[in-house]
Amino acid sequence: MALLLTGCADTGGIEHGNSAVIGTNTAMKRLFKQDARHNPVQAARVEALARAGAPAIIAQIESRAAQGALYQVQSRKGVSAYLSADGSLITLDQGFLSATRGLGGDLMSSEHARVIPMVLARREGAVERTFRHLNGDDRLVAERFVCRVENRGAREIPVPGGATAQTTFLAEICLSEGGELRNLYWVGQDGQLVQSRQWAGDWLGMIAILH
């Protein structure tokens, strides 16, 4: 993925819900110009989306210390696909990571139908989830987790433009035979995700998203 190299996120503050997952002074237009050097054809498509005012996210792959702007190319029933300037895709279901393409070791699918209403309603509870991703040999691997959603309370966090947002911070702690992962969500007063930090598989690791 054609991404702007940056420093890693402040994961200490993030784990406590008090920080922005990505620097709040990030400018999407500047990131796009950085991406444009890598793939002019896809960059032209993304530029057209940007000029048309398409919804956008900023995503950071923490294991690669890389981030970039992606623009919405498709949306249906709450599931939206976002395109980077090199043709890589991130698909979100109401903000919840459901698939990646073109990143290497991609998340092929995730089962998240039960966790979405729980998190957006700021409710605690337990769910089972299965993630399917490609390993280093491009083989499909399915991993089943037992997850617990915890409401960690109100958090005021910085957002782009120098403002702050009032959110509720929730942690989804998932256990499998292979270990533990933690997805983090900040839900705004409108019941939508403001930012999140979500697992995309062993190869990609955590993806932080400004929604």
Secondary structure, DSSP 8 states (H G I E B T S, - for coil): ---EE-----HHHHHTT-S-SS-TT--HHHHHHHHHTT-HHHHHHHHHHHHTT--EEEEEEGGGTEEEEEEEEEEETTEEEEE-TTS-EEEEETTEEEEEESSSS-EEEE--TTHHHHHHTT--EEEEEEEEEE-TTS-EEEEEEEEEEEEEEEEEEEETTTEEEEEEEEEEEEEETTEEEEEEEEEETTSSEEEEEEE--TTT-EEEEE-
